[in-house]
Amino acid sequence: MNKSELIDQVAGAAGISKSQASDAVDALFGADSVIAKAMKGGNKVQITGFGTFVARDRAARVGRDPRTGNPVQIKAAKVPSFKAGQGLKNSLNS
């Protein structure tokens, strides 16, 4: 499912216009969204029954340039992480 299909599904499920659904999807999942801002601030976003979004620290490491095979230093970074909640896991396996 891509973003436009998600917007269509949200609009239908919530009984709202596609414009309103687009605003809601952007508010939750966009680059400057509520979830992104919370994670950037060091907070986790826990949605009971769905899952938890959190920013994790990835240590600096040595990688390899795929073209030459030479070692390349990769900087430490914060990366987004998602852990599915029990309700989501159960719905996928029922």
C-alpha distances in whole Angstrom, upper triangle without the diagonal:
4,7,8,6,6,10,10,10,12,15,15,15,18,19,19,19,16,18,19,15,15,18,17,13,16,18,16,14,16,19,21,20,22,20,21,24,25,24,26,29,29,28,25,23,23,21,23,21,18,19,21,20,23,24,26,29,29,32,33,34,35,32,33,33,31,33,36,36,38,37,35,35,32,32,32,28,26,23,20,20,18,20,18,20,22,21,17,19,21,18,16,19,21
4,6,5,6,9,10,11,12,14,16,16,18,20,19,18,14,16,17,14,12,16,15,12,13,16,15,13,13,16,19,18,20,19,19,22,24,23,24,27,28,27,25,22,23,22,24,23,19,20,21,20,23,23,26,28,28,31,32,33,34,31,32,31,30,32,35,35,37,36,34,34,31,31,30,27,25,22,19,20,18,21,20,22,24,23,19,21,24,21,19,23,24
4,5,5,6,9,10,10,12,14,15,16,18,16,15,12,13,14,11,9,12,12,8,10,13,12,10,10,13,16,15,17,16,17,20,21,21,23,25,26,25,23,21,22,20,23,22,19,20,21,19,22,22,25,28,28,31,33,33,35,33,34,33,32,34,37,37,38,37,35,34,31,31,30,26,24,21,19,20,18,21,20,22,25,23,20,22,25,22,21,25,26
4,5,5,6,9,10,11,12,14,15,16,15,13,9,11,13,10,8,12,12,10,11,15,14,13,13,16,18,17,20,19,20,23,24,25,26,28,30,28,27,24,25,23,25,25,21,23,24,22,25,26,29,31,32,35,36,37,38,36,37,36,34,36,40,40,41,40,38,38,34,34,34,30,28,25,23,23,22,24,23,25,27,25,22,25,27,24,23,26,27
4,5,5,6,9,10,11,12,14,15,15,14,10,13,14,11,10,14,14,11,13,16,16,14,15,19,21,19,21,21,21,24,26,26,27,30,31,29,27,24,24,22,24,23,20,22,23,22,25,27,29,32,32,36,37,38,39,37,38,37,35,37,41,41,42,41,39,39,36,36,35,31,29,26,23,23,22,23,22,24,25,23,20,23,24,21,20,23,24
4,5,5,6,9,10,10,12,14,13,13,10,12,13,9,9,12,11,8,11,13,12,11,13,17,18,16,18,17,19,21,22,22,24,27,27,26,23,20,21,18,21,19,16,18,20,19,22,24,27,30,30,34,35,36,38,36,37,37,35,37,41,40,42,41,38,38,34,34,33,29,27,24,21,21,19,20,19,20,22,20,17,20,22,18,18,22,22
4,5,5,6,9,10,10,12,10,9,6,9,9,6,6,9,9,7,10,12,12,12,13,16,18,15,17,17,19,21,23,23,25,27,28,26,25,21,22,20,22,21,19,20,22,21,24,25,28,31,32,36,37,39,40,38,39,39,38,40,43,43,44,43,40,40,36,36,35,31,28,26,22,23,21,23,22,23,25,23,20,23,24,21,21,25,25
4,6,5,6,9,10,10,10,9,6,10,11,8,9,12,12,10,13,16,15,15,17,20,21,19,21,21,23,25,26,27,29,31,32,30,28,25,25,22,24,23,20,23,24,24,27,29,32,35,35,39,41,42,43,41,42,41,40,42,45,45,47,46,43,43,39,39,38,34,32,29,26,26,24,26,24,25,26,24,21,24,25,22,22,25,25
4,5,5,6,8,10,10,11,9,12,12,9,11,14,12,11,14,16,15,15,17,21,22,19,21,20,22,25,25,26,28,30,31,29,26,23,23,20,21,20,17,20,22,22,26,28,31,34,34,38,40,41,43,41,42,41,40,42,46,45,47,46,43,43,39,39,38,34,31,28,25,24,22,23,21,22,23,20,18,21,21,18,18,22,22
4,5,5,6,8,8,9,8,11,9,6,9,11,9,8,12,13,12,13,15,19,20,17,18,18,20,22,23,24,26,28,28,26,24,20,20,17,19,18,16,19,20,20,24,26,29,32,34,37,39,41,42,41,42,42,41,43,46,46,47,46,43,43,39,38,37,33,30,27,24,23,21,22,20,21,22,19,17,21,22,18,19,23,23
4,6,5,6,5,6,5,8,8,5,8,11,10,10,13,14,15,16,17,21,21,19,20,20,23,24,25,26,28,30,31,29,27,23,23,20,22,22,20,22,24,24,27,29,32,36,37,41,42,44,46,44,45,45,44,46,49,49,50,49,46,45,42,41,39,36,33,30,27,27,25,26,24,24,26,23,21,25,25,22,23,26,26
4,6,5,7,8,8,12,11,9,12,14,13,13,17,18,18,18,20,24,25,22,23,23,25,27,28,29,31,33,34,31,29,25,25,22,23,22,20,23,25,26,29,31,34,38,39,43,45,46,47,46,47,46,45,47,51,50,52,51,48,48,44,43,42,38,35,32,29,29,26,27,25,25,26,22,21,24,24,21,22,25,24
4,6,8,11,11,14,12,10,13,15,13,13,17,17,16,18,20,24,24,21,21,22,24,26,26,27,30,31,32,29,27,23,22,19,20,18,17,20,23,23,27,30,33,36,37,41,43,45,47,45,46,46,45,48,51,50,51,50,48,47,43,43,41,37,34,31,28,27,24,25,22,22,23,19,18,21,21,18,19,22,21
4,6,9,10,12,10,8,12,13,11,12,16,16,15,17,19,23,23,20,20,20,23,25,25,26,29,30,31,28,26,22,22,18,19,19,18,21,23,23,27,29,33,36,38,41,44,45,47,46,48,47,47,49,52,51,52,51,48,47,44,43,41,37,34,31,28,27,25,25,23,22,24,20,20,23,23,20,22,25,24
4,7,9,12,10,9,13,14,13,14,17,18,18,20,22,25,25,22,22,24,26,28,28,30,32,33,34,31,29,26,25,22,23,22,22,24,26,27,30,33,36,39,41,45,47,48,50,49,50,50,49,51,54,54,55,54,51,50,46,46,44,40,37,35,31,31,28,29,27,26,27,24,23,27,26,23,25,28,27
4,7,8,6,7,10,11,10,12,15,15,16,18,19,23,23,20,20,22,24,26,26,28,30,31,33,30,29,25,25,22,24,24,22,25,26,26,29,32,35,38,40,43,45,47,49,47,49,48,48,50,53,53,54,52,50,49,45,44,42,38,35,33,30,30,28,29,27,27,29,26,24,28,28,25,27,30,29
4,5,5,6,9,10,11,12,14,15,17,18,19,22,22,20,21,23,25,26,27,29,30,32,33,31,30,27,27,24,26,26,24,27,28,27,31,32,36,39,40,44,45,47,49,47,48,47,47,48,52,52,53,52,49,48,44,43,42,38,36,33,30,31,29,31,29,29,31,28,26,30,31,27,28,32,31
4,5,5,6,9,10,10,12,14,15,16,16,20,20,18,20,21,23,24,26,27,29,30,32,30,29,25,26,24,26,26,23,25,27,26,29,30,34,36,37,41,43,44,46,44,45,44,43,45,48,48,49,48,46,45,41,41,39,36,33,31,28,29,27,29,27,28,30,27,25,29,30,26,27,31,30
4,5,5,6,9,10,11,12,14,15,15,18,18,17,18,20,21,23,24,26,27,29,31,29,28,25,26,24,27,27,25,26,27,26,28,30,33,36,37,41,42,43,45,44,45,44,43,45,48,48,49,48,45,44,41,40,39,35,32,30,27,29,27,30,28,29,32,29,27,31,32,29,29,33,33
4,5,5,6,9,10,11,13,14,15,18,17,15,16,18,20,21,22,24,26,27,29,27,26,23,24,21,24,24,22,24,25,24,27,28,32,35,36,40,41,43,45,44,45,45,44,46,49,49,50,48,45,44,41,39,38,34,31,29,26,27,26,28,27,27,29,27,25,29,30,27,28,32,32
4,5,5,6,9,10,11,12,13,17,17,14,15,17,19,20,21,23,24,26,28,25,24,21,22,19,22,22,19,21,22,21,24,26,29,32,34,38,39,41,43,41,43,42,42,44,47,46,47,46,43,42,39,37,36,32,29,27,24,25,23,25,23,24,26,24,22,25,27,24,24,28,28
4,5,5,6,8,10,10,10,14,14,12,14,16,17,19,20,22,23,25,26,25,24,21,22,20,23,23,21,22,22,21,24,25,28,31,32,36,37,39,40,39,40,39,39,41,44,44,45,43,40,40,36,35,34,30,27,25,22,24,22,25,24,25,28,25,23,26,28,25,26,29,30
4,6,5,6,9,10,10,13,12,10,12,14,15,16,18,20,21,22,25,23,22,19,21,19,23,23,21,22,22,20,23,24,27,30,32,35,37,39,41,39,41,40,40,42,45,45,45,44,41,40,36,35,33,29,27,25,22,23,22,25,24,25,28,26,24,28,29,27,27,31,32
4,5,5,6,9,10,13,13,10,10,12,14,15,16,18,20,21,23,21,20,16,18,16,19,20,17,19,19,18,20,22,26,29,30,34,36,38,40,39,41,40,40,42,45,45,45,44,41,39,36,34,32,29,26,24,20,21,20,22,21,22,25,22,21,24,26,24,24,28,29
4,5,5,6,7,11,12,9,10,11,13,15,16,17,19,20,22,20,19,16,17,15,18,19,16,17,17,16,19,20,23,26,28,31,33,35,37,35,37,37,36,39,41,41,42,40,37,36,33,31,30,26,23,21,18,19,17,20,19,20,23,21,19,22,24,22,22,26,27
4,5,5,5,8,8,6,9,10,11,13,15,16,17,19,21,19,19,16,18,17,21,21,18,19,18,16,18,19,23,25,27,30,32,33,35,34,36,35,35,37,40,40,40,39,36,34,31,29,28,24,22,20,17,19,18,21,21,22,25,24,22,25,27,25,25,29,30
4,6,6,9,8,5,6,8,10,10,12,14,15,16,19,17,16,14,16,15,19,20,18,18,17,15,17,18,22,25,26,30,32,34,36,35,37,37,37,39,42,42,42,40,37,35,32,30,28,24,21,20,17,19,18,20,21,21,25,23,22,25,27,25,26,29,30
4,6,9,9,5,6,6,8,10,11,12,14,16,17,15,14,11,13,12,16,17,14,14,13,12,14,16,19,22,24,28,30,32,34,33,36,36,36,38,41,40,40,38,35,34,30,28,26,23,20,18,14,15,14,17,17,18,21,20,18,21,23,22,22,26,27
4,7,8,6,7,7,7,10,12,12,13,16,17,16,14,12,14,14,17,18,15,14,14,11,13,14,18,21,22,26,27,29,31,30,32,32,32,34,37,36,37,35,32,31,27,26,24,20,17,15,12,13,13,16,16,18,21,20,18,21,23,22,22,25,27
4,5,5,8,8,8,10,12,13,13,16,18,17,16,15,17,17,21,22,18,18,17,14,15,16,19,21,22,26,27,29,31,30,32,31,31,33,36,36,36,34,31,30,26,25,24,20,17,16,13,15,16,19,20,22,25,24,22,24,27,25,25,29,30
4,6,9,9,6,9,12,11,11,14,16,16,16,15,18,19,23,24,20,19,17,14,15,14,17,19,20,23,24,26,28,27,29,29,29,31,34,33,33,32,28,27,23,22,21,17,15,14,12,15,16,19,21,23,27,26,24,26,29,28,27,31,33
4,7,8,6,6,10,11,10,12,15,15,16,15,18,19,22,24,21,20,18,15,15,15,18,20,22,25,26,28,31,30,32,32,33,35,37,37,36,34,31,29,26,24,22,19,16,15,14,17,18,21,22,24,28,27,25,28,31,29,29,33,35
4,5,5,6,9,10,10,12,14,14,14,12,15,15,19,21,18,17,15,13,14,14,18,20,22,26,27,30,32,31,34,34,34,36,39,38,38,36,33,31,27,25,24,20,17,16,13,15,16,19,20,21,25,24,22,25,27,26,26,30,31
4,6,5,6,9,10,11,13,11,11,9,12,13,16,19,16,15,14,11,12,14,17,20,22,26,28,30,33,33,35,36,36,39,41,40,40,38,35,32,29,27,24,21,17,16,14,15,15,18,19,19,23,22,21,24,26,25,26,29,31
4,6,5,6,9,10,11,9,8,7,10,11,14,16,14,12,10,8,9,10,14,17,19,23,25,28,30,30,33,33,34,36,38,37,37,35,32,30,26,24,22,18,15,13,10,12,11,14,15,16,20,20,18,21,24,23,23,26,28
4,5,5,6,9,10,10,10,9,13,14,18,20,17,15,12,9,9,9,13,15,17,21,22,25,28,27,30,30,31,34,36,35,34,32,29,27,23,21,19,15,12,11,9,11,12,15,17,19,23,23,21,23,26,26,25,29,31
4,5,5,6,9,9,10,10,14,16,19,22,19,17,14,11,11,11,14,16,19,22,24,27,29,30,32,33,34,36,38,37,36,34,31,28,25,22,20,16,13,13,12,14,15,18,20,21,25,25,24,26,29,28,29,32,34
4,5,5,7,5,7,7,11,13,16,19,17,15,12,9,9,9,13,15,18,21,24,27,30,30,33,34,35,38,39,38,38,35,32,29,26,23,20,17,13,13,11,13,14,16,18,19,22,23,22,24,27,27,27,30,32
4,5,5,5,6,7,11,14,17,19,17,14,11,7,6,5,9,12,15,18,20,23,26,26,29,30,31,34,36,35,34,31,28,26,22,20,17,13,10,10,8,10,11,14,16,18,21,22,21,23,26,26,26,29,31
4,5,7,9,11,15,17,21,23,20,18,14,11,9,7,10,12,14,17,19,22,25,26,29,29,31,33,35,34,33,30,27,24,21,18,15,12,9,10,9,12,14,17,20,21,25,26,25,26,29,30,29,32,35
4,6,9,11,14,17,20,23,21,19,15,12,10,9,12,13,17,19,21,24,28,29,32,33,34,37,38,37,36,33,30,27,23,20,18,15,12,13,12,14,16,19,21,22,26,27,26,28,31,31,31,34,36
4,7,10,13,16,19,22,20,17,13,11,8,7,9,11,14,17,19,23,26,27,30,32,33,36,37,36,35,32,29,26,22,19,16,13,10,12,11,12,14,16,19,20,23,25,24,26,29,29,29,32,34
4,7,10,13,16,18,17,14,11,9,7,8,11,13,17,19,22,25,29,29,33,34,35,38,40,38,37,34,31,29,25,22,19,16,13,13,12,12,13,14,17,17,21,22,21,23,26,27,27,29,32
4,6,10,12,15,13,10,7,6,5,7,10,13,16,20,23,25,29,29,32,34,34,38,39,37,37,34,32,29,25,23,20,17,13,13,10,10,10,11,13,14,17,18,18,19,22,23,23,26,28
4,7,10,12,11,8,6,5,7,10,13,16,19,22,25,28,31,31,34,35,36,39,41,39,39,36,34,31,28,26,23,19,16,14,11,11,10,11,12,12,15,16,15,18,20,20,21,24,26
4,6,9,8,6,4,6,9,12,15,18,21,24,28,30,33,33,36,37,37,41,43,41,41,38,36,34,30,28,25,22,18,17,14,12,10,9,10,9,12,13,13,15,17,18,19,21,23
4,6,5,5,6,8,12,15,18,22,24,27,30,32,35,35,38,39,39,42,44,43,43,40,38,36,32,31,28,25,21,19,16,14,11,10,10,8,11,10,10,13,15,15,17,19,20
4,6,6,8,11,14,18,20,24,26,29,33,34,37,37,40,41,41,44,46,45,45,43,41,39,35,34,31,28,24,22,18,16,13,11,10,7,9,8,9,12,13,14,16,18,18
4,6,9,13,16,20,21,25,27,30,34,35,38,37,40,41,41,44,46,44,45,43,41,39,36,35,32,29,25,23,19,17,13,11,8,5,6,4,6,9,9,10,12,14,15
4,7,10,14,17,19,23,24,28,31,32,35,34,37,38,37,40,43,41,42,40,38,36,33,32,29,26,23,20,16,14,10,9,6,5,7,6,5,8,10,10,11,14,15
4,7,10,14,15,19,21,24,27,29,32,31,34,35,35,38,40,38,39,37,35,33,29,28,26,23,19,17,13,10,7,6,4,4,8,8,7,9,12,12,13,16,17
4,6,10,12,16,18,22,25,26,29,29,32,33,34,37,39,37,37,35,32,31,27,26,23,20,16,14,11,8,6,5,7,7,11,12,11,13,15,16,17,19,21
4,7,10,13,16,19,22,24,27,27,30,31,31,34,36,35,35,32,30,28,24,22,20,16,13,11,7,6,5,7,9,10,14,15,14,15,18,19,19,21,24
4,6,10,13,16,19,21,25,25,28,29,30,33,35,33,33,30,27,25,22,20,17,14,10,8,6,5,6,8,12,13,17,18,17,18,21,22,22,24,27
4,7,10,13,16,18,22,22,25,26,27,31,32,30,30,27,24,22,18,16,13,10,6,6,5,6,9,11,15,17,20,22,20,21,25,25,25,27,30
4,6,10,13,15,19,19,23,24,26,29,30,28,28,24,22,19,16,14,11,8,5,5,6,7,10,12,15,18,21,23,22,22,25,26,26,28,31
4,6,9,12,16,17,21,22,24,27,28,26,25,22,19,16,13,11,7,6,5,6,9,10,13,15,19,21,24,27,25,25,29,30,29,31,34
4,7,9,12,13,17,19,21,24,24,22,21,18,16,13,10,9,6,5,6,7,10,11,15,16,20,23,26,28,26,26,30,31,29,31,34
4,6,10,12,16,18,20,24,23,21,20,16,14,11,9,7,5,7,9,10,14,15,18,20,23,26,29,31,30,29,33,34,32,34,37
4,7,10,13,15,18,21,21,18,17,13,11,7,6,5,4,7,11,12,16,17,21,23,27,29,32,35,33,32,36,37,35,37,40
4,6,10,13,15,18,18,15,14,10,9,6,5,7,7,10,13,14,18,19,22,24,27,30,33,36,33,33,36,37,35,37,40
4,7,10,13,15,14,12,10,6,6,5,6,9,10,13,17,17,21,22,25,27,30,33,36,38,36,35,38,39,37,38,42
4,7,9,12,12,9,8,6,5,6,6,10,12,14,17,17,20,21,24,26,29,33,35,37,35,34,37,38,35,37,41
4,6,9,8,5,6,5,5,8,9,13,16,17,20,20,23,24,27,29,32,35,38,40,37,36,39,40,37,38,42
4,6,6,5,5,6,6,10,11,14,17,18,21,21,24,25,28,31,33,37,39,41,38,37,41,41,38,40,43
4,6,5,8,9,10,13,14,17,20,21,23,22,25,26,28,30,33,36,39,40,37,36,40,40,37,38,42
4,6,8,11,12,15,16,19,22,23,26,25,28,29,32,34,36,40,42,44,40,40,43,43,40,41,45
4,5,9,10,14,16,19,22,24,27,27,29,31,33,36,38,42,44,46,43,42,45,45,42,44,47
4,7,9,13,14,18,21,23,26,25,28,29,32,34,36,40,42,44,41,40,43,44,41,42,46
4,6,10,13,16,19,21,25,25,28,29,32,34,37,41,43,45,42,41,45,45,42,44,48
4,7,10,13,16,18,22,22,25,27,30,32,35,38,41,43,40,39,43,44,41,42,46
4,6,10,13,15,19,19,23,24,28,30,33,36,39,41,39,38,42,42,40,41,45
4,6,10,12,16,17,21,23,26,28,32,35,38,40,38,37,41,41,39,41,44
4,7,9,12,13,17,19,23,25,28,31,34,36,34,34,37,38,36,38,41
4,6,10,12,16,18,22,24,28,31,34,36,34,34,37,38,36,38,42
4,7,10,13,15,19,21,25,28,31,33,31,31,35,36,34,36,39
4,6,10,13,16,19,22,25,29,30,28,29,32,33,31,34,37
4,7,10,13,16,19,22,25,27,25,26,30,30,29,31,34
4,6,10,13,16,19,23,24,22,23,26,27,25,28,31
4,7,10,13,16,20,21,19,20,23,23,22,25,28
4,7,10,13,16,18,16,16,20,21,19,22,25
4,6,9,13,14,12,13,16,17,16,18,21
4,6,10,12,10,10,14,15,14,16,19
4,7,8,6,7,10,11,11,13,15
4,6,5,6,9,10,11,13,15
4,5,5,6,9,10,11,12
4,5,5,6,9,10,11
4,5,5,6,9,10
4,6,5,6,9
4,5,5,6
4,5,5
4,6
4
